[in-house]
Amino acid sequence: MRYLLDTSVIIWHFEDNKPLPKNISGILENTENTFYVSVVSVWEIVVKLCVKKLNLSFTIDYLYRAIKRENMVLLPIKQKHLNANLDLPMLHGDPFDRLLIATAISENMKFITSDKENQLYDVEWVWEK
């Protein structure tokens, strides 16, 4: 199965300070799954670090190494993601989340997200059972 990780899930996974639900941990531990981290999430993390809305125990360099170490795929922004973003109804005002949702939809991936607003979209999402 192919999964796109929401920014908060990436942070919780690598920060290790907020436990993920058991079903999400199980999905992340399953080596048959493929996990994608959008460059949008890295960009969001950097922006939040710059404006002091986020503190992390790790650096962006560490994040890139950890993504690679865990065999996650760093996904660039593609034209089809931007086109899908244009087609989304305005149910969520966060531009990062909207582009992540559009990415998951256009790449036909399940979206691991805890954000209830993300779950309003016609995207296959996964969170607690």
DSSP file (Angstrom, degrees, kcal/mol; ACC not computed):
  #  RESIDUE AA STRUCTURE BP1 BP2  ACC     N-H-->O    O-->H-N    N-H-->O    O-->H-N    TCO  KAPPA ALPHA  PHI   PSI    X-CA   Y-CA   Z-CA
    1    1 A M              0   0    0      0, 0.0    33,-3.0     0, 0.0     2,-0.5   0.000 360.0 360.0 360.0 147.1    0.0    0.0    0.0
    2    2 A R  E     -a   34   0A   0     31,-0.2   108,-2.4   106,-0.2     2,-0.4  -0.899 360.0-175.0-107.4 129.6    1.2    3.5   -0.7
    3    3 A Y  E     -ab  35 110A   0     31,-2.7    33,-2.8    -2,-0.5     2,-0.5  -0.974  19.1-151.6-128.7 137.0    0.8    6.2    1.9
    4    4 A L  E     -ab  36 111A   0    106,-3.1   108,-2.7    -2,-0.4     2,-0.4  -0.924  24.6-137.9-100.6 130.1    1.4   10.0    2.0
    5    5 A L  E     - b   0 112A   0     31,-2.5    33,-0.5    -2,-0.5   108,-0.1  -0.745  10.9-129.4 -92.4 132.4    2.3   11.2    5.5
    6    6 A D     >  -     0   0    0    106,-2.2     4,-2.1    -2,-0.4     3,-0.3  -0.393  29.3-108.5 -70.1 156.0    0.8   14.4    6.8
    7    7 A T  H  > S+     0   0    0      1,-0.2     4,-2.4     2,-0.2     5,-0.2   0.893 118.7  51.6 -56.2 -44.7    3.3   16.9    8.2
    8    8 A S  H  > S+     0   0    0      1,-0.2     4,-2.8     2,-0.2    -1,-0.2   0.874 108.2  52.3 -63.4 -36.1    2.2   16.4   11.8
    9    9 A V  H  > S+     0   0    0     -3,-0.3     4,-2.6   103,-0.3    -1,-0.2   0.901 108.8  50.5 -66.0 -40.6    2.6   12.6   11.4
   10   10 A I  H  X S+     0   0    0     -4,-2.1     4,-2.4     2,-0.2     5,-0.3   0.941 112.4  46.9 -60.3 -47.9    6.1   13.1   10.1
   11   11 A I  H  X S+     0   0    0     -4,-2.4     4,-3.0     1,-0.2     5,-0.4   0.945 114.4  45.9 -61.2 -49.1    6.9   15.3   13.1
   12   12 A W  H  X S+     0   0    0     -4,-2.8     4,-1.7     1,-0.2     6,-0.5   0.885 112.7  51.8 -63.0 -38.2    5.4   12.9   15.6
   13   13 A H  H  < S+     0   0    0     -4,-2.6    -1,-0.2    -5,-0.2    -2,-0.2   0.929 121.1  30.6 -64.8 -46.0    7.1    9.9   14.0
   14   14 A F  H  < S+     0   0    0     -4,-2.4    -2,-0.2    -5,-0.2    -1,-0.2   0.753 119.3  52.6 -88.5 -24.1   10.6   11.5   14.0
   15   15 A E  H  < S-     0   0    0     -4,-3.0    -3,-0.2    -5,-0.3    -2,-0.2   0.820  84.7-158.7 -78.4 -32.2   10.2   13.6   17.2
   16   16 A D     <  +     0   0    0     -4,-1.7    -3,-0.1    -5,-0.4    -4,-0.1   0.743  60.0 108.9  62.0  25.0    9.0   10.6   19.2
   17   17 A N  S    S+     0   0    0      1,-0.2    -1,-0.1    -5,-0.2    -5,-0.1   0.525  72.7  48.8-108.1  -8.7    7.4   12.9   21.8
   18   18 A K  S    S-     0   0    0     -6,-0.5    -1,-0.2    -7,-0.1    -2,-0.2  -0.961  87.3-128.5-130.9 115.4    3.8   12.1   20.8
   19   19 A P        -     0   0    0      0, 0.0    -6,-0.1     0, 0.0     3,-0.1  -0.365  19.9-133.1 -65.2 136.9    2.8    8.5   20.5
   20   20 A L        -     0   0    0      1,-0.1     5,-0.1    -8,-0.1   -11,-0.0  -0.567  36.4 -87.3 -81.7 152.0    1.0    7.6   17.3
   21   21 A P     >  -     0   0    0      0, 0.0     4,-2.6     0, 0.0     3,-0.4  -0.224  41.3-112.0 -55.0 151.4   -2.1    5.5   17.4
   22   22 A K  H  > S+     0   0    0      1,-0.2     4,-2.5     2,-0.2     5,-0.2   0.873 116.4  53.0 -57.2 -41.1   -1.4    1.8   17.4
   23   23 A N  H  > S+     0   0    0      2,-0.2     4,-1.8     1,-0.2    -1,-0.2   0.870 110.9  47.3 -66.1 -33.6   -2.9    1.2   14.0
   24   24 A I  H  > S+     0   0    0     -3,-0.4     4,-2.6     2,-0.2    -2,-0.2   0.913 111.3  50.3 -72.5 -42.8   -0.7    4.0   12.5
   25   25 A S  H  X S+     0   0    0     -4,-2.6     4,-1.8     1,-0.2    -2,-0.2   0.906 110.3  51.8 -58.5 -41.0    2.4    2.6   14.2
   26   26 A G  H  X S+     0   0    0     -4,-2.5     4,-0.9    -5,-0.2    -1,-0.2   0.898 109.4  48.6 -62.9 -41.4    1.5   -0.8   12.7
   27   27 A I  H >< S+     0   0    0     -4,-1.8     3,-0.8     1,-0.2     6,-0.2   0.931 111.7  49.7 -63.0 -45.0    1.1    0.7    9.2
   28   28 A L  H 3< S+     0   0    0     -4,-2.6    -1,-0.2     1,-0.2    -2,-0.2   0.791 110.4  50.7 -65.8 -28.2    4.5    2.5    9.6
   29   29 A E  H 3< S+     0   0    0     -4,-1.8     2,-0.8    -5,-0.2    -1,-0.2   0.632  84.6 101.4 -84.2 -13.9    6.2   -0.7   10.7
   30   30 A N    X<  -     0   0    0     -4,-0.9     3,-1.7    -3,-0.8    -4,-0.0  -0.620  58.7-160.7 -77.6 111.1    4.9   -2.8    7.9
   31   31 A T  T 3  S+     0   0    0     -2,-0.8    -1,-0.2     1,-0.3    -4,-0.0   0.565  85.1  69.6 -71.4  -8.1    7.8   -3.1    5.4
   32   32 A E  T 3  S+     0   0    0      2,-0.1    -1,-0.3    -3,-0.0     2,-0.2   0.646  87.2  83.6 -81.3 -14.5    5.4   -4.0    2.6
   33   33 A N  S <  S-     0   0    0     -3,-1.7     2,-0.5    -6,-0.2   -31,-0.2  -0.543  72.3-140.8 -86.1 153.9    4.0   -0.4    2.6
   34   34 A T  E     -a    2   0A   0    -33,-3.0   -31,-2.7    -2,-0.2     2,-0.4  -0.971  16.0-155.8-115.1 130.6    5.6    2.5    0.8
   35   35 A F  E     -a    3   0A   0     -2,-0.5    38,-3.0    36,-0.4     2,-0.4  -0.884   4.1-160.9-113.0 136.7    5.7    5.8    2.5
   36   36 A Y  E     -ac   4  73A   0    -33,-2.8   -31,-2.5    -2,-0.4     2,-0.5  -0.931   6.4-165.2-118.3 137.5    5.9    9.2    0.8
   37   37 A V  E     - c   0  74A   0     36,-2.9    38,-2.8    -2,-0.4     2,-0.2  -0.986  21.0-139.7-118.1 118.2    7.0   12.5    2.3
   38   38 A S  E >>  - c   0  75A   0     -2,-0.5     3,-1.3   -33,-0.5     4,-1.2  -0.532  15.7-128.5 -77.7 143.8    6.1   15.5    0.2
   39   39 A V  H 3> S+     0   0    0     36,-2.8     4,-2.6     1,-0.3     5,-0.2   0.741 109.6  72.1 -59.5 -21.2    8.6   18.3   -0.1
   40   40 A V  H 3> S+     0   0    0     35,-0.3     4,-2.5     1,-0.2    -1,-0.3   0.896  95.6  49.7 -59.1 -41.2    5.5   20.4    0.8
   41   41 A S  H <> S+     0   0    0     -3,-1.3     4,-2.4     2,-0.2    -1,-0.2   0.897 110.1  49.0 -67.1 -40.6    5.8   19.0    4.4
   42   42 A V  H  X S+     0   0    0     -4,-1.2     4,-2.5     2,-0.2    -2,-0.2   0.925 112.3  49.4 -63.7 -42.9    9.5   19.8    4.6
   43   43 A W  H  X S+     0   0    0     -4,-2.6     4,-2.6     2,-0.2    -2,-0.2   0.916 110.0  50.9 -61.3 -44.1    8.7   23.3    3.4
   44   44 A E  H  X S+     0   0    0     -4,-2.5     4,-2.5     2,-0.2    -2,-0.2   0.911 110.0  49.9 -60.7 -43.0    5.9   23.6    6.0
   45   45 A I  H  X S+     0   0    0     -4,-2.4     4,-2.3     2,-0.2    -2,-0.2   0.932 111.3  48.7 -61.3 -46.1    8.3   22.5    8.7
   46   46 A V  H  X S+     0   0    0     -4,-2.5     4,-2.5     2,-0.2    -2,-0.2   0.923 111.4  49.5 -60.9 -45.4   10.9   25.0    7.6
   47   47 A V  H  X S+     0   0    0     -4,-2.6     4,-2.0     1,-0.2    -1,-0.2   0.929 112.2  47.6 -60.1 -45.8    8.3   27.9    7.5
   48   48 A K  H  <>S+     0   0    0     -4,-2.5     5,-2.8     1,-0.2     6,-1.0   0.844 111.3  51.0 -67.7 -32.6    7.0   27.1   11.0
   49   49 A L  H ><5S+     0   0    0     -4,-2.3     3,-1.1     3,-0.2    -1,-0.2   0.916 109.3  51.6 -65.9 -42.5   10.6   26.9   12.3
   50   50 A C  H 3<5S+     0   0    0     -4,-2.5    -2,-0.2     1,-0.3    -1,-0.2   0.867 113.3  42.7 -62.8 -38.6   11.4   30.3   10.8
   51   51 A V  T 3<5S-     0   0    0     -4,-2.0    -1,-0.3    -5,-0.2    -2,-0.2   0.292 114.3-116.3 -94.3  10.9    8.3   32.0   12.3
   52   52 A K  T < 5S+     0   0    0     -3,-1.1    -3,-0.2     2,-0.2    -4,-0.1   0.803  80.3 123.8  62.3  32.9    8.9   30.2   15.7
   53   53 A K  S   <S+     0   0    0     -5,-2.8     2,-0.3    -6,-0.2    -4,-0.2   0.367  72.6  42.1 -96.7   2.5    5.6   28.3   15.6
   54   54 A L        -     0   0    0     -6,-1.0     2,-0.4    -5,-0.1    -2,-0.2  -0.992  59.3-167.0-151.3 137.8    7.5   25.0   15.9
   55   55 A N        -     0   0    0     -2,-0.3     2,-0.3    -3,-0.1    -6,-0.0  -0.995  16.4-174.2-123.0 133.9   10.4   23.7   18.0
   56   56 A L        -     0   0    0     -2,-0.4    -2,-0.0     2,-0.1   -41,-0.0  -0.910  32.2-141.2-126.7 154.6   12.0   20.4   17.0
   57   57 A S  S    S+     0   0    0     -2,-0.3     2,-0.3     2,-0.1    -1,-0.1   0.440  89.4  57.3 -88.6  -0.6   14.7   18.2   18.6
   58   58 A F  S    S-     0   0    0      3,-0.0     2,-0.2     4,-0.0    -2,-0.1  -0.881  79.2-123.0-129.3 161.3   16.1   17.4   15.1
   59   59 A T     >  -     0   0    0     -2,-0.3     4,-2.1     1,-0.1     5,-0.1  -0.465  30.0-109.1 -95.1 169.5   17.4   19.5   12.2
   60   60 A I  H  > S+     0   0    0      2,-0.2     4,-2.4     1,-0.2     5,-0.2   0.876 121.8  56.3 -65.0 -37.4   16.2   19.5    8.6
   61   61 A D  H  > S+     0   0    0      1,-0.2     4,-2.2     2,-0.2    -1,-0.2   0.926 107.2  48.6 -59.1 -43.9   19.4   17.7    7.7
   62   62 A Y  H  > S+     0   0    0      1,-0.2     4,-3.0     2,-0.2     5,-0.2   0.916 108.5  54.7 -60.6 -42.7   18.5   15.0   10.2
   63   63 A L  H  X S+     0   0    0     -4,-2.1     4,-2.6     1,-0.2    -2,-0.2   0.925 108.1  48.2 -58.5 -46.3   15.0   14.8    8.7
   64   64 A Y  H  X S+     0   0    0     -4,-2.4     4,-2.0     1,-0.2    -1,-0.2   0.915 114.0  46.7 -61.4 -42.4   16.3   14.2    5.2
   65   65 A R  H  X S+     0   0    0     -4,-2.2     4,-3.0     1,-0.2    -2,-0.2   0.905 112.5  50.2 -65.7 -40.1   18.7   11.5    6.5
   66   66 A A  H  X S+     0   0    0     -4,-3.0     4,-2.2     2,-0.2     6,-0.2   0.886 108.2  52.4 -66.7 -39.5   15.9    9.8    8.5
   67   67 A I  H  <>S+     0   0    0     -4,-2.6     5,-2.7    -5,-0.2    -1,-0.2   0.940 114.8  42.6 -59.9 -46.4   13.5    9.8    5.5
   68   68 A K  H ><5S+     0   0    0     -4,-2.0     3,-1.8     1,-0.2    -2,-0.2   0.921 112.0  53.7 -66.0 -44.5   16.2    8.1    3.5
   69   69 A R  H 3<5S+     0   0    0     -4,-3.0    -1,-0.2     1,-0.3    -2,-0.2   0.857 109.7  48.2 -59.5 -37.2   17.2    5.7    6.3
   70   70 A E  T 3<5S-     0   0    0     -4,-2.2    -1,-0.3    -5,-0.2    -2,-0.2   0.264 115.2-116.7 -89.8  12.7   13.6    4.6    6.7
   71   71 A N  T < 5 +     0   0    0     -3,-1.8   -36,-0.4     1,-0.2     2,-0.2   0.797  61.1 154.5  57.1  32.1   13.3    4.1    2.9
   72   72 A M      < -     0   0    0     -5,-2.7     2,-0.6    -6,-0.2   -36,-0.2  -0.573  43.9-120.9 -83.5 155.6   10.6    6.7    2.6
   73   73 A V  E     -c   36   0A   0    -38,-3.0   -36,-2.9    -2,-0.2     2,-0.7  -0.873  12.9-141.5-102.6 123.6   10.2    8.5   -0.8
   74   74 A L  E     -c   37   0A   0     -2,-0.6   -36,-0.2   -38,-0.2   -38,-0.1  -0.764  23.4-153.9 -83.3 117.8   10.7   12.2   -0.9
   75   75 A L  E     -c   38   0A   0    -38,-2.8   -36,-2.8    -2,-0.7   -35,-0.3  -0.827   0.4-144.9-102.7 121.2    8.1   13.4   -3.4
   76   76 A P        -     0   0    0      0, 0.0     2,-0.5     0, 0.0   -36,-0.0  -0.295  33.6 -91.7 -73.9 166.5    8.6   16.6   -5.3
   77   77 A I        -     0   0    0    -39,-0.1     2,-0.3     4,-0.0    22,-0.0  -0.692  50.0-164.4 -77.5 127.3    5.7   18.9   -6.2
   78   78 A K    >>  -     0   0    0     -2,-0.5     4,-1.7     1,-0.1     3,-0.7  -0.746  32.2-112.2-112.5 160.9    4.4   17.9   -9.7
   79   79 A Q  H 3> S+     0   0    0     -2,-0.3     4,-2.6     1,-0.3     5,-0.2   0.874 117.4  57.4 -58.2 -38.4    2.2   19.7  -12.1
   80   80 A K  H 3> S+     0   0    0      1,-0.2     4,-2.1     2,-0.2    -1,-0.3   0.811 103.4  54.1 -66.5 -26.7   -0.6   17.2  -11.6
   81   81 A H  H <> S+     0   0    0     -3,-0.7     4,-1.9     2,-0.2    -1,-0.2   0.911 110.1  46.4 -69.1 -42.1   -0.6   18.0   -7.8
   82   82 A L  H  X S+     0   0    0     -4,-1.7     4,-1.7     2,-0.2    -2,-0.2   0.899 112.2  50.5 -67.1 -40.5   -1.0   21.7   -8.6
   83   83 A N  H  X S+     0   0    0     -4,-2.6     4,-1.0     1,-0.2    -1,-0.2   0.915 110.8  49.0 -62.6 -42.7   -3.8   20.9  -11.1
   84   84 A A  H  X S+     0   0    0     -4,-2.1     4,-0.6     1,-0.2     3,-0.3   0.859 106.5  57.7 -64.7 -34.6   -5.6   18.7   -8.5
   85   85 A N  H >< S+     0   0    0     -4,-1.9     3,-1.0     1,-0.2    -1,-0.2   0.891 102.1  54.5 -62.1 -40.0   -5.2   21.6   -6.0
   86   86 A L  H 3< S+     0   0    0     -4,-1.7    -1,-0.2     1,-0.2    -2,-0.2   0.812 106.6  52.8 -62.7 -29.7   -7.1   23.9   -8.3
   87   87 A D  H 3< S+     0   0    0     -4,-1.0    -1,-0.2    -3,-0.3    -2,-0.2   0.566  86.0 105.8 -84.7  -9.2  -10.0   21.4   -8.4
   88   88 A L  S << S-     0   0    0     -3,-1.0     2,-0.1    -4,-0.6    10,-0.0  -0.484  74.1-120.0 -74.2 138.3  -10.4   21.1   -4.6
   89   89 A P        -     0   0    0      0, 0.0     2,-2.1     0, 0.0     3,-0.4  -0.423  35.0-103.1 -67.8 155.4  -13.3   22.8   -3.0
   90   90 A M  S    S+     0   0    0      1,-0.2     3,-0.1    -2,-0.1    -2,-0.0  -0.479  76.5 129.3 -84.7  70.9  -12.3   25.4   -0.4
   91   91 A L  S    S+     0   0    0     -2,-2.1     2,-0.4     1,-0.2    -1,-0.2   0.590  71.9  38.7 -94.8 -15.0  -13.0   23.3    2.7
   92   92 A H        -     0   0    0     -3,-0.4    -1,-0.2     1,-0.1     6,-0.0  -0.999  62.6-159.7-140.6 130.3   -9.6   24.0    4.2
   93   93 A G        +     0   0    0     -2,-0.4    -1,-0.1    -3,-0.1     3,-0.1   0.562  61.6 104.8 -89.7  -8.4   -7.7   27.3    4.2
   94   94 A D     >  -     0   0    0      1,-0.2     4,-2.4     2,-0.0     5,-0.2  -0.629  57.5-156.9 -78.6 116.5   -4.2   25.9    4.9
   95   95 A P  H  > S+     0   0    0      0, 0.0     4,-1.9     0, 0.0    -1,-0.2   0.836  91.4  53.0 -65.3 -31.7   -2.3   25.9    1.6
   96   96 A F  H  > S+     0   0    0      2,-0.2     4,-2.1     1,-0.2     5,-0.2   0.951 111.8  44.7 -65.7 -48.6    0.1   23.2    2.8
   97   97 A D  H  > S+     0   0    0      1,-0.2     4,-2.7     2,-0.2     5,-0.2   0.897 111.2  53.9 -63.1 -40.5   -2.7   20.8    3.7
   98   98 A R  H  X S+     0   0    0     -4,-2.4     4,-2.4     1,-0.2    -1,-0.2   0.907 110.3  46.5 -61.8 -40.8   -4.6   21.6    0.5
   99   99 A L  H  X S+     0   0    0     -4,-1.9     4,-2.1     2,-0.2    -1,-0.2   0.859 111.6  51.5 -72.2 -33.2   -1.5   20.7   -1.6
  100  100 A L  H  X S+     0   0    0     -4,-2.1     4,-2.6     2,-0.2    -2,-0.2   0.921 111.1  48.0 -65.2 -43.3   -0.9   17.5    0.4
  101  101 A I  H  X S+     0   0    0     -4,-2.7     4,-2.5     1,-0.2    -2,-0.2   0.933 111.8  49.4 -61.2 -46.4   -4.5   16.5   -0.1
  102  102 A A  H  X S+     0   0    0     -4,-2.4     4,-2.7     1,-0.2    -1,-0.2   0.876 110.6  51.6 -61.2 -37.6   -4.2   17.2   -3.8
  103  103 A T  H  X S+     0   0    0     -4,-2.1     4,-2.2     2,-0.2    -2,-0.2   0.945 110.0  47.7 -63.7 -48.9   -1.0   15.2   -3.9
  104  104 A A  H  <>S+     0   0    0     -4,-2.6     5,-2.6     1,-0.2     4,-0.5   0.910 115.3  46.3 -59.8 -42.5   -2.6   12.2   -2.2
  105  105 A I  H ><5S+     0   0    0     -4,-2.5     3,-1.0     1,-0.2    -2,-0.2   0.954 115.3  44.0 -65.3 -50.0   -5.6   12.3   -4.6
  106  106 A S  H 3<5S+     0   0    0     -4,-2.7    -1,-0.2     1,-0.3    -2,-0.2   0.756 117.8  45.1 -72.2 -23.1   -3.6   12.8   -7.8
  107  107 A E  T 3<5S-     0   0    0     -4,-2.2    -1,-0.3    -5,-0.2    -2,-0.2   0.428 108.5-124.4 -96.0  -0.3   -1.1   10.1   -6.8
  108  108 A N  T < 5 +     0   0    0     -3,-1.0     2,-0.3    -4,-0.5  -106,-0.2   0.941  60.6 145.0  56.1  51.8   -3.8    7.7   -5.7
  109  109 A M      < -     0   0    0     -5,-2.6    15,-0.4    -6,-0.1     2,-0.3  -0.835  55.6-111.7-116.0 153.9   -2.3    7.3   -2.2
  110  110 A K  E     -b    3   0A   0   -108,-2.4  -106,-3.1    -2,-0.3     2,-0.6  -0.669  33.7-136.2 -78.8 143.4   -3.9    6.9    1.2
  111  111 A F  E     -bd   4 125A   0     13,-3.1    15,-2.4    -2,-0.3     2,-0.9  -0.910   5.9-151.1-108.9 116.8   -3.3   10.0    3.4
  112  112 A I  E     +bd   5 126A   0   -108,-2.7  -106,-2.2    -2,-0.6     2,-0.3  -0.786  40.4 144.8 -88.5 109.0   -2.2    9.4    7.0
  113  113 A T        -     0   0    0     13,-1.5    -2,-0.1    -2,-0.9  -108,-0.0  -1.000  46.2-163.7-148.7 143.0   -3.6   12.5    8.8
  114  114 A S        +     0   0    0     -2,-0.3     2,-0.5    13,-0.1    -1,-0.1   0.522  62.8 111.9 -97.6  -9.6   -5.1   13.4   12.2
  115  115 A D     >  -     0   0    0      1,-0.2     4,-1.2     2,-0.1     3,-0.4  -0.527  56.8-156.0 -73.6 115.2   -6.5   16.7   10.9
  116  116 A K  T  4 S+     0   0    0     -2,-0.5     4,-0.2     1,-0.2    -1,-0.2   0.827  93.2  57.6 -61.3 -33.5  -10.3   16.5   10.8
  117  117 A E  T >4 S+     0   0    0      1,-0.2     3,-1.3     2,-0.2     4,-0.3   0.869 102.9  54.0 -67.2 -35.2  -10.4   19.2    8.1
  118  118 A N  G >4 S+     0   0    0     -3,-0.4     3,-1.3     1,-0.3    -1,-0.2   0.844 101.4  60.8 -62.7 -32.3   -8.3   17.1    5.8
  119  119 A Q  G 3< S+     0   0    0     -4,-1.2    -1,-0.3     1,-0.3    -2,-0.2   0.520  87.1  74.1 -76.8  -4.7  -10.7   14.3    6.3
  120  120 A L  G <  S+     0   0    0     -3,-1.3    -1,-0.3    -4,-0.2    -2,-0.2   0.685  84.3  85.4 -77.2 -18.8  -13.5   16.4    4.8
  121  121 A Y  S <  S-     0   0    0     -3,-1.3     2,-2.3    -4,-0.3   -33,-0.0  -0.368  96.5-102.4 -84.8 162.6  -12.1   15.9    1.3
  122  122 A D  S    S+     0   0    0     -2,-0.1     2,-0.4     2,-0.1    -1,-0.1  -0.443  81.2 121.1 -81.6  65.0  -12.6   13.1   -1.1
  123  123 A V  S    S-     0   0    0     -2,-2.3     2,-0.9    -5,-0.2   -13,-0.1  -0.970  72.5-112.8-128.0 142.9   -9.3   11.5   -0.2
  124  124 A E        +     0   0    0    -15,-0.4   -13,-3.1    -2,-0.4     2,-0.3  -0.674  49.5 178.9 -77.2 109.7   -8.7    8.1    1.2
  125  125 A W  E     -d  111   0A   0     -2,-0.9     2,-0.4   -15,-0.2   -13,-0.2  -0.769  19.1-155.2-116.8 159.6   -7.4    8.9    4.7
  126  126 A V  E     +d  112   0A   0    -15,-2.4   -13,-1.5    -2,-0.3     2,-0.2  -0.997  29.7 128.8-133.8 136.2   -6.2    6.8    7.6
  127  127 A W        -     0   0    0     -2,-0.4   -13,-0.1     1,-0.2   -15,-0.0  -0.732  61.2 -13.2-155.1-150.1   -6.1    7.6   11.3
  128  128 A E              0   0    0     -2,-0.2    -1,-0.2     1,-0.1  -108,-0.0  -0.190 360.0 360.0 -61.4 146.1   -7.3    6.0   14.5
  129  129 A K              0   0    0     -3,-0.1    -1,-0.1     0, 0.0    -3,-0.0   0.406 360.0 360.0 -94.0 360.0   -9.8    3.2   14.4
